[in-house]
Amino acid sequence: MDHANRSTVVKSLDAKLARIHADPSGSKDFILADAKDADMAHGLAAPGQSPEQHNSEARYRTLAEYRDQIRRNVKQGLVDIMLMSASTGEVLTIKDQLFRDSHITPACRANDTTEVWLAQGGRYGQEPSRPFRTATIDHMMCGRAECAPGQRTLGVDLGLYSLTFNNNVGLDHKMLEQYRDFRVEAEQKGFRHFLELFDPNACGDACPPDIGRFLNDHIARTLAGVTSSARPLFLKMPYHGPKAMEALVTYDPHLVVGILGGSSGTTFDAFHQLWEARKYGARAALYGRMINNSEHQESFIQHLRWLADGELNDPAEAVRSYHGALQKVGVQPYRPLDDDLKATPRGSSYDTTKSKTSVVAKPGTAAQPAAGNGSSDDAPDFAAMTPEQKVKWNLNRWKKVLG
């Protein structure tokens, strides 16, 4: 298969997927992606805060600095996928040909549903998500509205398509209808995709009591009607704990399940989530803000890679190693080591006024996150909540997922 700019380099993503499908229970391959597509969600804040910022200002990196960091992370060569916006993909893939001689696969966000419209002061996330696509497949593949023969290898041939189900037949029907149309067009044009599922963002009094099972069932049901020529290469979804993960990977070992990073939290949060998800069957992780907001992205990615490949088997030890790496490159950590070893609630608490608890990881242990965070199987008691509380829970959960 041809890839961007007719690269002759074997892409690690393709090689890993082939080995996983050849031996689903025995393969140890793990796919790691750097999600640098935040400019399709956060606007000016997408590149992250600048190292030159001071407490009295909120200075963000520029788009050029954001792209320079992508170049450095690609040069490092430890991730398998670099996910970008279509505009950044055009600059780095078509114009700069950054991926021509790299084993890293470039990819673009193929749709931007309304819940990722995160303009400051915006209220879009308070309404149920609606499907929308800014980028077209042709623009991602060749930078033009219509690709001429032979131009489809100029840009990317892989996109991320996202779905959000809110337990509403009208809204969810529209989501699936748009996804079907995308798949048909993608197959006709030789464009591959991986599928992202978000938690319900505004389900009101229809919030499912077990969101992990709700998402798993939607995945199984939706993909049951999709033949091999149009299926997603792998999945990207929130991590809802060991039970939900094991259920999905046991149902179909050829469903290559990946997790999204979510909000930044502590370094232990990031490392523990990957370590635990991998332990219970995840085969991929796509980290965006966790990488982008780290003190030193290359060192952070190195430790994610070690955890993903089983070269580090203790997330607490990985945090200590990361702090040692920061010291070597002369970068000051955001938190003292003891604070950075704490697991913090990041995903399911709907009442932000409640005190947050944390657990410190002891040497040689993999501490469990505090009760109620996004890495546990616990969920709020929706039956006992008012509609207003459910809305508030979903809004706060979504802020934690998208930042």
ROVEX-933092 format. One record per residue (C-alpha): chain; residue number from 0; residue in three letters; x negated, y, z. Coordinates in nm, 2 decimals. Layout:
(site "A" NUM "Ala" (X Y Z)) ...
//
This chain:
(site "A" 0 "Met" (0.00 0.00 0.00)) (site "A" 1 "Asp" (-0.13 0.35 -0.09)) (site "A" 2 "His" (-0.17 0.59 0.20)) (site "A" 3 "Ala" (-0.22 0.97 0.23)) (site "A" 4 "Asn" (-0.46 1.10 -0.04)) (site "A" 5 "Arg" (-0.51 0.74 -0.16)) (site "A" 6 "Ser" (-0.74 0.65 0.13)) (site "A" 7 "Thr" (-0.93 0.33 0.09)) (site "A" 8 "Val" (-0.97 0.30 0.47)) (site "A" 9 "Val" (-0.76 0.03 0.64)) (site "A" 10 "Lys" (-0.53 0.21 0.88)) (site "A" 11 "Ser" (-0.54 0.07 1.23)) (site "A" 12 "Leu" (-0.16 0.10 1.27)) (site "A" 13 "Asp" (-0.11 -0.14 0.97)) (site "A" 14 "Ala" (-0.37 -0.38 1.10)) (site "A" 15 "Lys" (-0.23 -0.39 1.45)) (site "A" 16 "Leu" (0.13 -0.43 1.33)) (site "A" 17 "Ala" (0.03 -0.72 1.11)) (site "A" 18 "Arg" (-0.14 -0.90 1.40)) (site "A" 19 "Ile" (0.15 -0.83 1.64)) (site "A" 20 "His" (0.40 -0.98 1.39)) (site "A" 21 "Ala" (0.17 -1.28 1.32)) (site "A" 22 "Asp" (0.15 -1.36 1.69)) (site "A" 23 "Pro" (0.40 -1.16 1.90)) (site "A" 24 "Ser" (0.33 -1.34 2.22)) (site "A" 25 "Gly" (-0.05 -1.36 2.19)) (site "A" 26 "Ser" (-0.16 -1.04 2.03)) (site "A" 27 "Lys" (-0.31 -0.78 2.26)) (site "A" 28 "Asp" (-0.29 -0.50 2.02)) (site "A" 29 "Phe" (-0.15 -0.17 2.14)) (site "A" 30 "Ile" (-0.06 0.13 1.93)) (site "A" 31 "Leu" (-0.15 0.48 2.07)) (site "A" 32 "Ala" (-0.02 0.80 1.92)) (site "A" 33 "Asp" (-0.09 1.17 1.99)) (site "A" 34 "Ala" (0.24 1.36 1.94)) (site "A" 35 "Lys" (0.15 1.70 1.82)) (site "A" 36 "Asp" (0.49 1.79 1.67)) (site "A" 37 "Ala" (0.60 2.02 1.95)) (site "A" 38 "Asp" (0.62 2.32 1.72)) (site "A" 39 "Met" (0.94 2.17 1.59)) (site "A" 40 "Ala" (1.08 2.21 1.95)) (site "A" 41 "His" (0.92 2.46 2.17)) (site "A" 42 "Gly" (0.82 2.74 1.93)) (site "A" 43 "Leu" (0.55 2.97 2.06)) (site "A" 44 "Ala" (0.49 2.76 2.37)) (site "A" 45 "Ala" (0.42 2.44 2.16)) (site "A" 46 "Pro" (0.04 2.46 2.15)) (site "A" 47 "Gly" (0.03 2.48 2.53)) (site "A" 48 "Gln" (-0.13 2.73 2.77)) (site "A" 49 "Ser" (-0.46 2.87 2.67)) (site "A" 50 "Pro" (-0.77 2.80 2.89)) (site "A" 51 "Glu" (-0.82 3.18 2.89)) (site "A" 52 "Gln" (-0.49 3.25 3.05)) (site "A" 53 "His" (-0.47 3.40 3.40)) (site "A" 54 "Asn" (-0.21 3.37 3.67)) (site "A" 55 "Ser" (-0.06 3.70 3.58)) (site "A" 56 "Glu" (0.00 3.61 3.22)) (site "A" 57 "Ala" (0.14 3.32 3.01)) (site "A" 58 "Arg" (-0.10 3.31 2.72)) (site "A" 59 "Tyr" (-0.05 3.02 2.48)) (site "A" 60 "Arg" (-0.29 2.87 2.24)) (site "A" 61 "Thr" (-0.24 2.99 1.88)) (site "A" 62 "Leu" (-0.11 2.76 1.61)) (site "A" 63 "Ala" (-0.47 2.76 1.46)) (site "A" 64 "Glu" (-0.61 2.65 1.79)) (site "A" 65 "Tyr" (-0.35 2.38 1.81)) (site "A" 66 "Arg" (-0.45 2.25 1.47)) (site "A" 67 "Asp" (-0.82 2.26 1.57)) (site "A" 68 "Gln" (-0.75 2.04 1.86)) (site "A" 69 "Ile" (-0.57 1.79 1.63)) (site "A" 70 "Arg" (-0.89 1.79 1.42)) (site "A" 71 "Arg" (-1.10 1.71 1.72)) (site "A" 72 "Asn" (-0.87 1.43 1.84)) (site "A" 73 "Val" (-0.87 1.28 1.49)) (site "A" 74 "Lys" (-1.25 1.30 1.47)) (site "A" 75 "Gln" (-1.27 1.12 1.81)) (site "A" 76 "Gly" (-1.09 0.83 1.64)) (site "A" 77 "Leu" (-0.92 0.67 1.94)) (site "A" 78 "Val" (-0.55 0.71 1.85)) (site "A" 79 "Asp" (-0.37 0.51 1.58)) (site "A" 80 "Ile" (-0.12 0.78 1.48)) (site "A" 81 "Met" (-0.13 1.16 1.47)) (site "A" 82 "Leu" (0.23 1.29 1.47)) (site "A" 83 "Met" (0.28 1.65 1.34)) (site "A" 84 "Ser" (0.53 1.89 1.20)) (site "A" 85 "Ala" (0.57 1.89 0.83)) (site "A" 86 "Ser" (0.39 2.23 0.80)) (site "A" 87 "Thr" (0.09 2.11 1.00)) (site "A" 88 "Gly" (0.10 1.78 0.80)) (site "A" 89 "Glu" (0.07 1.98 0.48)) (site "A" 90 "Val" (-0.23 2.18 0.60)) (site "A" 91 "Leu" (-0.42 1.89 0.75)) (site "A" 92 "Thr" (-0.32 1.60 0.52)) (site "A" 93 "Ile" (-0.27 1.76 0.18)) (site "A" 94 "Lys" (-0.49 2.07 0.19)) (site "A" 95 "Asp" (-0.77 1.95 0.43)) (site "A" 96 "Gln" (-0.75 1.58 0.35)) (site "A" 97 "Leu" (-0.83 1.52 0.72)) (site "A" 98 "Phe" (-0.71 1.16 0.71)) (site "A" 99 "Arg" (-0.85 1.05 0.38)) (site "A" 100 "Asp" (-1.15 0.86 0.54)) (site "A" 101 "Ser" (-0.99 0.80 0.88)) (site "A" 102 "His" (-0.83 0.49 1.01)) (site "A" 103 "Ile" (-0.57 0.71 1.18)) (site "A" 104 "Thr" (-0.23 0.73 1.02)) (site "A" 105 "Pro" (-0.08 1.08 0.98)) (site "A" 106 "Ala" (0.29 1.11 1.04)) (site "A" 107 "Cys" (0.55 1.39 1.06)) (site "A" 108 "Arg" (0.87 1.44 1.26)) (site "A" 109 "Ala" (1.14 1.37 1.00)) (site "A" 110 "Asn" (1.43 1.52 1.19)) (site "A" 111 "Asp" (1.50 1.78 1.46)) (site "A" 112 "Thr" (1.83 1.71 1.63)) (site "A" 113 "Thr" (1.98 2.00 1.82)) (site "A" 114 "Glu" (1.86 1.89 2.17)) (site "A" 115 "Val" (1.50 1.96 2.07)) (site "A" 116 "Trp" (1.58 2.33 1.98)) (site "A" 117 "Leu" (1.41 2.46 2.29)) (site "A" 118 "Ala" (1.39 2.83 2.22)) (site "A" 119 "Gln" (1.34 3.02 2.54)) (site "A" 120 "Gly" (1.68 3.13 2.67)) (site "A" 121 "Gly" (1.86 2.88 2.44)) (site "A" 122 "Arg" (2.15 2.67 2.56)) (site "A" 123 "Tyr" (2.16 2.41 2.29)) (site "A" 124 "Gly" (2.06 2.13 2.52)) (site "A" 125 "Gln" (2.38 2.18 2.72)) (site "A" 126 "Glu" (2.58 2.05 2.43)) (site "A" 127 "Pro" (2.58 1.70 2.29)) (site "A" 128 "Ser" (2.30 1.65 2.03)) (site "A" 129 "Arg" (2.39 1.69 1.67)) (site "A" 130 "Pro" (2.19 1.55 1.37)) (site "A" 131 "Phe" (1.98 1.79 1.16)) (site "A" 132 "Arg" (1.68 1.77 0.94)) (site "A" 133 "Thr" (1.45 2.07 0.86)) (site "A" 134 "Ala" (1.19 1.87 0.68)) (site "A" 135 "Thr" (1.27 1.67 0.36)) (site "A" 136 "Ile" (1.10 1.35 0.27)) (site "A" 137 "Asp" (0.96 1.50 -0.05)) (site "A" 138 "His" (0.81 1.79 0.14)) (site "A" 139 "Met" (0.64 1.56 0.39)) (site "A" 140 "Met" (0.51 1.33 0.11)) (site "A" 141 "Cys" (0.38 1.60 -0.14)) (site "A" 142 "Gly" (0.46 1.94 -0.01)) (site "A" 143 "Arg" (0.72 2.01 -0.27)) (site "A" 144 "Ala" (1.10 1.99 -0.30)) (site "A" 145 "Glu" (1.06 1.71 -0.56)) (site "A" 146 "Cys" (0.75 1.50 -0.60)) (site "A" 147 "Ala" (0.62 1.43 -0.95)) (site "A" 148 "Pro" (0.51 1.08 -1.04)) (site "A" 149 "Gly" (0.19 1.00 -0.85)) (site "A" 150 "Gln" (0.23 1.28 -0.59)) (site "A" 151 "Arg" (0.38 1.08 -0.32)) (site "A" 152 "Thr" (0.04 0.97 -0.18)) (site "A" 153 "Leu" (-0.07 1.33 -0.13)) (site "A" 154 "Gly" (0.09 1.38 0.21)) (site "A" 155 "Val" (0.23 1.14 0.47)) (site "A" 156 "Asp" (0.43 0.83 0.41)) (site "A" 157 "Leu" (0.54 0.78 0.77)) (site "A" 158 "Gly" (0.80 0.98 0.97)) (site "A" 159 "Leu" (0.96 0.98 1.31)) (site "A" 160 "Tyr" (1.34 0.98 1.31)) (site "A" 161 "Ser" (1.52 1.03 1.63)) (site "A" 162 "Leu" (1.87 0.94 1.76)) (site "A" 163 "Thr" (2.07 1.05 2.06)) (site "A" 164 "Phe" (2.38 0.87 2.16)) (site "A" 165 "Asn" (2.62 1.05 2.40)) (site "A" 166 "Asn" (2.89 0.78 2.43)) (site "A" 167 "Asn" (3.12 0.98 2.21)) (site "A" 168 "Val" (3.26 0.80 1.90)) (site "A" 169 "Gly" (3.27 1.11 1.68)) (site "A" 170 "Leu" (2.92 1.24 1.77)) (site "A" 171 "Asp" (2.75 0.90 1.77)) (site "A" 172 "His" (2.92 0.80 1.44)) (site "A" 173 "Lys" (2.77 1.12 1.28)) (site "A" 174 "Met" (2.43 1.03 1.42)) (site "A" 175 "Leu" (2.44 0.68 1.27)) (site "A" 176 "Glu" (2.58 0.80 0.94)) (site "A" 177 "Gln" (2.29 1.05 0.90)) (site "A" 178 "Tyr" (2.04 0.78 1.00)) (site "A" 179 "Arg" (2.19 0.54 0.73)) (site "A" 180 "Asp" (2.15 0.81 0.47)) (site "A" 181 "Phe" (1.79 0.88 0.57)) (site "A" 182 "Arg" (1.70 0.51 0.56)) (site "A" 183 "Val" (1.84 0.47 0.21)) (site "A" 184 "Glu" (1.65 0.78 0.08)) (site "A" 185 "Ala" (1.33 0.67 0.26)) (site "A" 186 "Glu" (1.34 0.32 0.11)) (site "A" 187 "Gln" (1.40 0.46 -0.24)) (site "A" 188 "Lys" (1.10 0.69 -0.21)) (site "A" 189 "Gly" (0.86 0.45 -0.03)) (site "A" 190 "Phe" (0.87 0.65 0.29)) (site "A" 191 "Arg" (0.83 0.45 0.62)) (site "A" 192 "His" (0.96 0.55 0.96)) (site "A" 193 "Phe" (0.96 0.47 1.33)) (site "A" 194 "Leu" (1.27 0.52 1.54)) (site "A" 195 "Glu" (1.29 0.74 1.85)) (site "A" 196 "Leu" (1.58 0.71 2.09)) (site "A" 197 "Phe" (1.65 0.97 2.35)) (site "A" 198 "Asp" (1.87 0.93 2.66)) (site "A" 199 "Pro" (2.21 1.09 2.64)) (site "A" 200 "Asn" (2.16 1.47 2.67)) (site "A" 201 "Ala" (2.52 1.59 2.75)) (site "A" 202 "Cys" (2.75 1.29 2.80)) (site "A" 203 "Gly" (2.97 1.47 3.06)) (site "A" 204 "Asp" (3.20 1.22 3.23)) (site "A" 205 "Ala" (3.11 0.95 2.98)) (site "A" 206 "Cys" (2.76 0.89 3.10)) (site "A" 207 "Pro" (2.68 0.52 3.10)) (site "A" 208 "Pro" (2.59 0.38 3.45)) (site "A" 209 "Asp" (2.29 0.19 3.31)) (site "A" 210 "Ile" (2.11 0.40 3.05)) (site "A" 211 "Gly" (1.84 0.15 2.99)) (site "A" 212 "Arg" (2.09 -0.12 2.89)) (site "A" 213 "Phe" (2.29 0.14 2.70)) (site "A" 214 "Leu" (1.99 0.22 2.48)) (site "A" 215 "Asn" (1.89 -0.14 2.44)) (site "A" 216 "Asp" (2.23 -0.24 2.32)) (site "A" 217 "His" (2.24 0.05 2.07)) (site "A" 218 "Ile" (1.90 -0.05 1.94)) (site "A" 219 "Ala" (2.01 -0.42 1.89)) (site "A" 220 "Arg" (2.35 -0.33 1.74)) (site "A" 221 "Thr" (2.22 -0.06 1.51)) (site "A" 222 "Leu" (1.92 -0.26 1.37)) (site "A" 223 "Ala" (2.14 -0.57 1.33)) (site "A" 224 "Gly" (2.27 -0.41 1.01)) (site "A" 225 "Val" (1.93 -0.31 0.88)) (site "A" 226 "Thr" (1.74 -0.54 0.65)) (site "A" 227 "Ser" (1.36 -0.57 0.66)) (site "A" 228 "Ser" (1.30 -0.33 0.37)) (site "A" 229 "Ala" (1.45 -0.04 0.57)) (site "A" 230 "Arg" (1.37 -0.13 0.93)) (site "A" 231 "Pro" (1.16 0.10 1.15)) (site "A" 232 "Leu" (0.80 0.00 1.20)) (site "A" 233 "Phe" (0.84 0.03 1.58)) (site "A" 234 "Leu" (1.04 0.21 1.84)) (site "A" 235 "Lys" (0.98 0.51 2.07)) (site "A" 236 "Met" (1.20 0.55 2.37)) (site "A" 237 "Pro" (1.20 0.65 2.74)) (site "A" 238 "Tyr" (1.06 0.40 2.98)) (site "A" 239 "His" (1.34 0.28 3.20)) (site "A" 240 "Gly" (1.14 0.03 3.40)) (site "A" 241 "Pro" (1.04 -0.34 3.39)) (site "A" 242 "Lys" (1.39 -0.48 3.36)) (site "A" 243 "Ala" (1.50 -0.28 3.06)) (site "A" 244 "Met" (1.16 -0.33 2.89)) (site "A" 245 "Glu" (1.15 -0.70 2.94)) (site "A" 246 "Ala" (1.51 -0.74 2.82)) (site "A" 247 "Leu" (1.44 -0.57 2.49)) (site "A" 248 "Val" (1.12 -0.74 2.40)) (site "A" 249 "Thr" (1.25 -1.08 2.50)) (site "A" 250 "Tyr" (1.56 -1.03 2.28)) (site "A" 251 "Asp" (1.34 -0.99 1.97)) (site "A" 252 "Pro" (0.96 -1.01 2.00)) (site "A" 253 "His" (0.93 -0.85 1.66)) (site "A" 254 "Leu" (1.08 -0.53 1.79)) (site "A" 255 "Val" (0.76 -0.34 1.86)) (site "A" 256 "Val" (0.87 -0.13 2.15)) (site "A" 257 "Gly" (0.69 0.20 2.23)) (site "A" 258 "Ile" (0.74 0.45 2.51)) (site "A" 259 "Leu" (0.74 0.83 2.50)) (site "A" 260 "Gly" (0.53 1.01 2.75)) (site "A" 261 "Gly" (0.79 1.26 2.89)) (site "A" 262 "Ser" (0.70 1.55 3.12)) (site "A" 263 "Ser" (0.34 1.59 3.23)) (site "A" 264 "Gly" (0.34 1.52 3.60)) (site "A" 265 "Thr" (0.02 1.41 3.75)) (site "A" 266 "Thr" (-0.26 1.21 3.57)) (site "A" 267 "Phe" (-0.15 0.91 3.77)) (site "A" 268 "Asp" (0.20 0.94 3.64)) (site "A" 269 "Ala" (0.07 0.93 3.28)) (site "A" 270 "Phe" (-0.17 0.64 3.34)) (site "A" 271 "His" (0.07 0.43 3.55)) (site "A" 272 "Gln" (0.36 0.46 3.31)) (site "A" 273 "Leu" (0.14 0.33 3.02)) (site "A" 274 "Trp" (-0.01 0.05 3.24)) (site "A" 275 "Glu" (0.32 -0.07 3.37)) (site "A" 276 "Ala" (0.51 -0.05 3.03)) (site "A" 277 "Arg" (0.23 -0.25 2.87)) (site "A" 278 "Lys" (0.25 -0.50 3.15)) (site "A" 279 "Tyr" (0.62 -0.56 3.08)) (site "A" 280 "Gly" (0.60 -0.58 2.70)) (site "A" 281 "Ala" (0.55 -0.24 2.54)) (site "A" 282 "Arg" (0.32 -0.24 2.24)) (site "A" 283 "Ala" (0.30 0.14 2.18)) (site "A" 284 "Ala" (0.28 0.47 2.36)) (site "A" 285 "Leu" (0.34 0.81 2.21)) (site "A" 286 "Tyr" (0.21 1.09 2.44)) (site "A" 287 "Gly" (0.26 1.45 2.36)) (site "A" 288 "Arg" (0.27 1.70 2.65)) (site "A" 289 "Met" (0.07 1.46 2.87)) (site "A" 290 "Ile" (-0.22 1.48 2.63)) (site "A" 291 "Asn" (-0.17 1.84 2.53)) (site "A" 292 "Asn" (-0.15 1.97 2.88)) (site "A" 293 "Ser" (-0.44 1.77 3.01)) (site "A" 294 "Glu" (-0.76 1.94 3.12)) (site "A" 295 "His" (-0.97 1.78 2.85)) (site "A" 296 "Gln" (-0.78 1.60 2.58)) (site "A" 297 "Glu" (-1.06 1.39 2.45)) (site "A" 298 "Ser" (-1.14 1.25 2.79)) (site "A" 299 "Phe" (-0.77 1.19 2.86)) (site "A" 300 "Ile" (-0.72 1.00 2.54)) (site "A" 301 "Gln" (-1.03 0.79 2.61)) (site "A" 302 "His" (-0.87 0.67 2.94)) (site "A" 303 "Leu" (-0.54 0.61 2.77)) (site "A" 304 "Arg" (-0.72 0.40 2.52)) (site "A" 305 "Trp" (-0.90 0.20 2.79)) (site "A" 306 "Leu" (-0.57 0.13 2.97)) (site "A" 307 "Ala" (-0.39 0.04 2.64)) (site "A" 308 "Asp" (-0.67 -0.21 2.55)) (site "A" 309 "Gly" (-0.69 -0.36 2.90)) (site "A" 310 "Glu" (-1.04 -0.23 2.96)) (site "A" 311 "Leu" (-0.91 -0.05 3.26)) (site "A" 312 "Asn" (-0.65 -0.25 3.46)) (site "A" 313 "Asp" (-0.58 -0.01 3.75)) (site "A" 314 "Pro" (-0.42 0.33 3.69)) (site "A" 315 "Ala" (-0.55 0.47 4.01)) (site "A" 316 "Glu" (-0.91 0.37 3.91)) (site "A" 317 "Ala" (-0.84 0.53 3.57)) (site "A" 318 "Val" (-0.76 0.86 3.75)) (site "A" 319 "Arg" (-1.08 0.85 3.94)) (site "A" 320 "Ser" (-1.27 0.77 3.63)) (site "A" 321 "Tyr" (-1.10 1.06 3.45)) (site "A" 322 "His" (-1.20 1.30 3.72)) (site "A" 323 "Gly" (-1.55 1.18 3.69)) (site "A" 324 "Ala" (-1.54 1.24 3.31)) (site "A" 325 "Leu" (-1.41 1.60 3.37)) (site "A" 326 "Gln" (-1.71 1.66 3.60)) (site "A" 327 "Lys" (-1.95 1.54 3.33)) (site "A" 328 "Val" (-1.81 1.78 3.07)) (site "A" 329 "Gly" (-1.79 2.07 3.32)) (site "A" 330 "Val" (-1.41 2.10 3.33)) (site "A" 331 "Gln" (-1.23 2.19 3.65)) (site "A" 332 "Pro" (-0.94 1.96 3.72)) (site "A" 333 "Tyr" (-0.59 2.11 3.77)) (site "A" 334 "Arg" (-0.55 1.92 4.10)) (site "A" 335 "Pro" (-0.77 1.78 4.37)) (site "A" 336 "Leu" (-0.82 1.40 4.32)) (site "A" 337 "Asp" (-0.59 1.31 4.61)) (site "A" 338 "Asp" (-0.31 1.51 4.46)) (site "A" 339 "Asp" (-0.37 1.37 4.11)) (site "A" 340 "Leu" (-0.34 1.02 4.25)) (site "A" 341 "Lys" (0.02 1.08 4.36)) (site "A" 342 "Ala" (0.32 0.94 4.17)) (site "A" 343 "Thr" (0.58 1.21 4.14)) (site "A" 344 "Pro" (0.95 1.20 4.05)) (site "A" 345 "Arg" (0.98 1.31 3.68)) (site "A" 346 "Gly" (1.29 1.17 3.53)) (site "A" 347 "Ser" (1.62 1.09 3.71)) (site "A" 348 "Ser" (1.67 1.33 4.00)) (site "A" 349 "Tyr" (1.97 1.55 3.91)) (site "A" 350 "Asp" (1.95 1.77 4.23)) (site "A" 351 "Thr" (1.63 1.97 4.20)) (site "A" 352 "Thr" (1.69 2.12 4.54)) (site "A" 353 "Lys" (1.62 1.79 4.71)) (site "A" 354 "Ser" (1.27 1.74 4.85)) (site "A" 355 "Lys" (1.04 1.54 4.62)) (site "A" 356 "Thr" (0.85 1.25 4.76)) (site "A" 357 "Ser" (0.53 1.10 4.63)) (site "A" 358 "Val" (0.31 0.79 4.69)) (site "A" 359 "Val" (-0.07 0.81 4.69)) (site "A" 360 "Ala" (-0.25 0.52 4.51)) (site "A" 361 "Lys" (-0.49 0.34 4.73)) (site "A" 362 "Pro" (-0.83 0.22 4.60)) (site "A" 363 "Gly" (-0.79 -0.10 4.39)) (site "A" 364 "Thr" (-0.41 -0.07 4.38)) (site "A" 365 "Ala" (-0.14 0.04 4.13)) (site "A" 366 "Ala" (0.10 0.24 4.34)) (site "A" 367 "Gln" (0.46 0.23 4.25)) (site "A" 368 "Pro" (0.62 0.57 4.17)) (site "A" 369 "Ala" (0.84 0.73 4.42)) (site "A" 370 "Ala" (1.20 0.61 4.42)) (site "A" 371 "Gly" (1.42 0.77 4.16)) (site "A" 372 "Asn" (1.16 0.86 3.91)) (site "A" 373 "Gly" (1.16 0.78 3.54)) (site "A" 374 "Ser" (0.95 0.46 3.58)) (site "A" 375 "Ser" (1.19 0.28 3.81)) (site "A" 376 "Asp" (1.51 0.08 3.74)) (site "A" 377 "Asp" (1.70 0.30 3.98)) (site "A" 378 "Ala" (1.98 0.53 3.85)) (site "A" 379 "Pro" (2.21 0.78 4.01)) (site "A" 380 "Asp" (2.55 0.65 4.13)) (site "A" 381 "Phe" (2.75 0.80 3.84)) (site "A" 382 "Ala" (3.07 0.67 3.98)) (site "A" 383 "Ala" (3.03 0.89 4.28)) (site "A" 384 "Met" (2.94 1.20 4.08)) (site "A" 385 "Thr" (3.16 1.48 3.96)) (site "A" 386 "Pro" (3.16 1.58 3.59)) (site "A" 387 "Glu" (2.96 1.89 3.69)) (site "A" 388 "Gln" (2.70 1.68 3.87)) (site "A" 389 "Lys" (2.67 1.45 3.57)) (site "A" 390 "Val" (2.61 1.75 3.34)) (site "A" 391 "Lys" (2.35 1.89 3.58)) (site "A" 392 "Trp" (2.18 1.55 3.61)) (site "A" 393 "Asn" (2.15 1.52 3.23)) (site "A" 394 "Leu" (2.03 1.88 3.19)) (site "A" 395 "Asn" (1.76 1.83 3.45)) (site "A" 396 "Arg" (1.66 1.49 3.31)) (site "A" 397 "Trp" (1.63 1.64 2.97)) (site "A" 398 "Lys" (1.41 1.92 3.09)) (site "A" 399 "Lys" (1.18 1.66 3.24)) (site "A" 400 "Val" (1.17 1.46 2.92)) (site "A" 401 "Leu" (1.11 1.75 2.69)) (site "A" 402 "Gly" (0.95 1.99 2.92)) 
//
